[in-house]
Amino acid sequence: MISTMSANPEPSRRSIVAGARRFYARIERPFSSISLIGGFVFDAVALTRVDAFWENFWVVVHLVIVTACAIALNFVENKGGNEENPEKLHFWLVNIMQFFFGGIFSTFLVFYFRSGTIGTSWPFLAILAAAFIANERLKKHYARLAFQISLLFLSYYAFAIYLMPILLHDISDTTFVLSGGAALAAIGVVALILRFGTRERFERRTKVGAWLGVLGIFAALNLLYFANLIPPLPLSLKDAGIYDSLAVNSPGHYTVTSQDQGPLGFFRWGDTLLLNTHGQALYAYTAVFSPTAFNTTIVHEWQFYDPAQKGWVTRARVKLPVTGGSDGGWRTFSAVSNITPGPWRVNVLTTNGLLVGRLQFMAVATNTPPQIVTREIN
């Protein structure tokens, strides 16, 4: 018997693939928004240590993918591509690059947010947040060489800023300058590939705009760094507090007493500490995370707001060693006596002035003994 059924399933397969592409094109925007939020939540939970191999391997893989997509995208566009047609490679390169750019900036936001203090680091965090949002909202700009180069350079630079100190076991101005040099070298290699691989497009379109974008980002990040407005990754403040007393049980293990702030204490500008002893001393406790084999020094800068001078006056600067490697951070403390009523803050700084964290409190004179809470720090 001779069968009359077709033995060629290829047309059917092509129809299924084409249907899947068209379906994705229809749900692309809501899917992209959901994956954007979901990816950020996942990173916030899953990413633990800035010096962990797999966290940085994750970032490197993302950087390799977006770099490869950017180069391939320009090769395709050089021959005439269509980002709106799901049947074409151009469409998928744009979407893949957008997805992995979102993963990169989500990771950076998590790491830098944990390390920074919002009051001072917000300009740099705002730049990362803007790039994170622009990656979602300005999809068509991926067809513009200047936009691609600028996002790539920002990604390289933000990664180098915290990777270089981990590799060199040093956080300093010199290390930051080397980070900028590494980022410029990386984007220079990409530019050379584009120049020789897509010469007509590279020379004709936005070459000047691409380099203006790179130099603008480079200048902005250097300005923020030397104004002490970039979080000092890879250092981060894991725990901190102001205490009435602190007894050392063993290295890093303390018994502390603090004043009960009540149920609304969390929402205040800082703790309200009652002073009922003349010349009373207070203790600033901090647990600062530092990568393995990254031994450094931090500074507790005690400052009092002087209404007469209308500014913060430094009352004490205490240098403290930090040993790297502890998940919960290296625990240390400083003490200052003769606390006077008024606003106070303790800045936790690197030796070159970068702000790791800040403790704030209001000292109030009283004759009423405060309610004391005792706890163990282990």
C-alpha positions in Angstrom: 0.0 0.0 0.0 1.3 3.5 -0.9 0.8 6.2 1.7 -0.5 9.5 0.5 0.5 11.3 3.7 3.3 13.9 3.6 6.5 12.8 5.2 8.0 16.3 5.3 7.3 18.0 8.7 9.5 21.1 7.8 6.7 23.5 6.8 4.8 22.6 10.1 7.9 23.2 12.2 8.6 26.6 10.5 4.9 27.5 11.2 5.3 26.7 14.9 8.5 28.7 15.2 7.0 31.7 13.3 3.9 31.5 15.5 6.1 31.5 18.7 8.1 34.5 17.4 4.9 36.4 16.7 3.5 35.5 20.1 6.6 36.8 21.9 6.5 40.0 19.9 2.9 40.6 21.2 3.8 39.9 24.9 7.2 41.4 24.7 6.5 44.7 26.7 4.6 43.2 29.7 7.1 40.2 29.8 10.0 42.6 29.8 8.5 44.7 32.6 7.8 41.6 34.7 11.3 40.2 34.1 12.8 43.6 35.0 11.1 43.6 38.4 11.5 39.9 39.0 15.2 40.1 38.2 15.9 42.9 40.6 14.1 41.1 43.4 16.0 37.9 42.6 19.3 39.8 42.7 18.5 41.4 46.0 18.0 38.0 47.6 20.5 35.9 45.7 23.5 38.2 45.6 25.4 38.0 48.9 29.0 39.0 48.7 30.6 41.4 46.2 33.8 39.4 46.2 32.2 36.0 45.6 33.4 34.2 42.5 30.0 33.2 41.2 28.5 36.7 41.7 31.3 38.2 39.6 31.3 35.4 37.1 27.6 36.2 36.6 28.4 39.8 35.9 31.2 38.8 33.5 28.9 36.5 31.5 26.4 39.3 31.2 29.1 41.7 30.0 30.3 39.2 27.4 26.8 38.7 26.1 25.9 42.4 25.8 29.2 43.1 24.2 28.8 40.3 21.7 25.2 41.4 20.9 26.3 45.0 20.5 29.0 44.0 18.0 26.7 41.6 16.1 23.9 44.1 16.1 26.0 46.7 14.4 27.2 44.1 11.8 23.5 43.3 11.1 22.5 46.9 10.9 25.4 47.6 8.6 23.6 45.3 6.1 20.2 46.8 6.9 18.3 45.3 9.8 14.8 45.6 11.2 14.3 45.6 15.0 10.5 45.4 14.7 10.4 42.1 12.7 10.5 39.0 15.0 11.4 37.0 11.9 14.8 38.7 11.7 18.0 38.3 13.8 18.1 42.0 14.5 14.9 41.8 16.6 16.4 39.0 18.8 19.8 40.7 19.3 18.1 43.8 20.5 15.9 41.8 23.0 18.7 39.6 24.3 21.0 42.7 24.8 18.2 44.5 26.6 17.5 41.6 28.9 21.2 41.1 29.9 21.7 44.9 30.3 18.9 44.8 32.8 20.6 42.0 34.7 23.8 43.9 34.8 22.4 47.2 36.2 20.1 45.3 38.6 23.3 43.6 40.1 25.1 47.0 40.3 22.1 48.6 42.0 22.0 45.9 44.6 25.7 46.0 45.4 26.2 49.8 45.4 22.9 50.4 47.4 24.2 48.0 50.1 27.5 49.8 50.3 26.3 53.4 50.0 24.6 56.0 52.2 21.6 57.4 50.4 22.2 60.9 51.7 25.6 61.2 49.9 25.6 58.4 47.3 22.2 59.2 45.7 23.7 60.9 42.5 25.6 57.8 41.5 22.8 55.5 42.5 20.5 57.8 40.4 22.7 57.3 37.4 22.6 53.5 37.8 18.8 53.6 38.3 18.4 55.8 35.2 20.4 53.4 33.1 18.3 50.5 34.6 15.0 52.2 33.6 16.3 53.6 30.3 17.3 50.0 29.3 13.6 49.1 29.6 12.0 52.3 28.2 14.3 53.3 25.4 14.5 50.1 23.4 14.7 51.8 20.0 17.8 53.6 21.1 19.7 50.3 20.8 19.7 51.0 17.1 21.9 54.0 17.8 25.6 53.4 18.1 26.1 56.2 20.7 23.5 54.7 23.1 25.0 51.2 22.9 28.6 52.5 23.5 27.5 54.7 26.4 25.7 51.9 28.2 28.5 49.4 27.6 31.1 51.9 29.0 29.0 52.6 32.1 28.7 48.9 32.6 32.5 48.3 32.3 33.3 51.3 34.6 30.8 50.4 37.3 32.2 46.8 37.3 35.8 47.9 37.3 35.3 50.4 40.2 34.7 47.5 42.7 36.5 44.7 41.0 39.9 46.5 40.9 40.0 47.0 44.7 39.2 43.3 45.2 42.0 42.3 42.8 44.6 44.7 44.2 43.4 44.5 47.9 43.4 48.3 48.0 40.9 51.1 48.0 42.5 54.4 47.0 42.5 57.1 44.5 45.2 55.3 42.5 43.0 52.1 42.3 40.0 54.2 41.1 42.2 55.8 38.4 43.2 52.3 37.3 39.6 51.3 37.2 38.8 54.1 34.8 41.8 53.1 32.6 40.6 49.5 32.4 37.1 50.6 31.4 38.5 53.0 28.7 40.7 50.2 27.4 37.7 47.8 27.2 35.5 50.2 25.3 38.4 51.1 23.1 38.7 47.4 22.0 35.0 47.3 21.2 35.3 50.6 19.2 38.2 49.2 17.1 36.2 46.0 16.3 33.3 48.2 15.2 35.5 50.5 13.2 37.1 47.7 11.2 34.1 45.4 11.0 31.5 48.0 10.2 33.6 50.9 8.9 30.9 52.5 6.8 28.4 52.6 9.6 30.9 53.5 12.3 32.3 56.4 10.3 28.9 57.6 9.0 26.8 57.5 12.2 27.3 59.0 15.6 31.0 58.3 16.0 31.4 61.7 17.7 28.3 61.2 19.7 29.6 57.8 21.0 32.8 59.3 22.2 31.1 62.3 23.7 28.9 59.8 25.7 32.0 57.9 26.9 33.9 61.0 27.9 30.8 62.5 29.6 30.3 59.4 31.7 34.0 59.2 32.5 34.0 62.9 33.7 30.8 62.5 35.7 32.0 59.4 37.6 35.4 61.0 38.3 33.6 64.1 39.6 31.4 62.0 41.8 34.3 60.0 43.1 36.5 62.9 44.1 33.5 64.6 45.7 33.1 61.4 47.8 29.7 60.6 46.3 30.3 57.1 45.0 29.7 54.2 47.5 33.1 52.7 48.6 32.6 49.2 47.2 33.8 46.5 48.0 33.4 47.8 51.6 29.9 47.9 53.2 28.4 48.6 56.6 26.7 45.4 57.8 25.7 46.6 61.3 26.1 49.6 63.5 24.8 51.3 66.6 25.4 54.0 69.3 25.6 52.6 72.8 25.8 53.9 76.4 28.3 51.2 77.4 30.3 48.5 75.7 32.1 45.6 77.4 34.5 43.4 75.4 33.9 39.7 76.2 36.4 38.6 73.5 37.5 40.0 70.2 34.4 41.0 68.2 32.0 39.8 71.0 30.5 42.6 73.1 27.9 43.2 75.8 26.3 46.6 75.1 23.6 48.7 76.7 21.4 51.1 74.7 18.4 53.4 75.4 15.0 52.1 74.4 13.8 54.2 71.5 10.2 52.9 71.6 8.0 51.6 68.8 8.5 54.7 66.6 12.3 54.9 67.0 12.9 53.5 63.5 11.1 56.4 61.8 13.1 59.2 63.5 16.1 61.1 62.1 18.3 59.1 64.5 18.3 57.9 68.0 17.4 60.3 70.8 19.9 59.7 73.6 19.3 61.2 77.1 22.3 62.5 78.9 21.9 62.4 82.7 25.7 62.4 83.5 28.1 65.3 83.1 30.8 64.3 80.6 29.0 61.1 79.6 30.8 58.9 77.1 29.1 57.1 74.2 30.3 54.2 72.0 30.0 53.8 68.2 30.0 50.1 67.1 30.4 49.1 63.5 30.6 45.9 61.6 32.3 46.6 58.2 32.4 44.0 55.5 35.7 43.7 53.6 36.6 41.0 51.0 38.9 38.1 51.9 42.5 39.1 52.3 41.4 42.8 52.0 42.8 44.3 55.2 42.2 48.0 55.5 41.6 50.9 57.9 38.5 52.8 58.6 37.9 56.0 60.5 35.1 56.9 63.0 34.6 60.6 62.6 32.6 62.0 65.5 30.9 65.3 64.5 28.7 67.8 66.4 26.5 70.3 64.7 27.5 73.7 66.0 24.6 76.3 65.5 27.0 79.2 65.9 29.1 78.0 63.0 26.1 76.6 61.2 28.0 73.4 60.3 29.4 70.1 61.5 32.5 70.3 63.7 34.7 67.3 64.1 35.3 66.4 67.7 37.3 63.2 67.2 38.7 60.9 64.5 39.5 57.4 65.5 41.4 55.0 63.1 40.4 51.4 63.4 41.8 48.3 61.5 39.5 46.1 59.5 40.3 42.5 58.6 38.5 41.1 55.6 36.6 37.8 55.0 33.9 37.8 57.6 30.3 37.6 56.2 28.9 39.6 59.0 31.6 42.3 58.8 34.6 43.0 61.0 33.4 44.3 64.4 35.1 47.2 66.1 34.2 50.3 68.1 35.3 53.8 69.3 34.3 55.8 72.3 34.1 59.6 72.9 33.5 61.3 76.2 32.1 64.8 77.0 29.1 64.4 74.8 27.2 67.7 74.8 23.5 68.1 73.9 22.6 68.6 70.3 22.8 66.8 66.9 25.6 64.4 66.5 26.8 62.0 63.7 29.5 59.4 63.4 30.8 59.1 59.8 32.4 55.7 59.0 35.0 56.6 56.4 37.8 55.0 54.4 41.2 56.6 54.9 40.8 58.6 51.7 37.5 60.0 52.9 34.8 57.8 51.2 31.7 57.4 53.3 31.0 53.7 54.2 28.1 54.6 56.5 26.8 57.1 59.0 25.2 57.0 62.5 23.1 59.9 63.6 21.7 60.8 67.0 20.3 63.7 69.1 21.8 64.1 72.6 19.3 65.6 75.1 20.1 66.6 78.6 17.8 65.3 81.3 17.6 64.4 85.0 15.5 61.4 84.3 17.4 58.1 83.9 16.7 56.5 80.5 15.3 53.0 80.1 18.2 50.8 79.4 18.3 47.6 77.2 21.2 45.1 77.3 22.1 42.8 74.5 25.0 40.6 73.3 26.8 41.1 70.0 28.2 37.7 69.0 
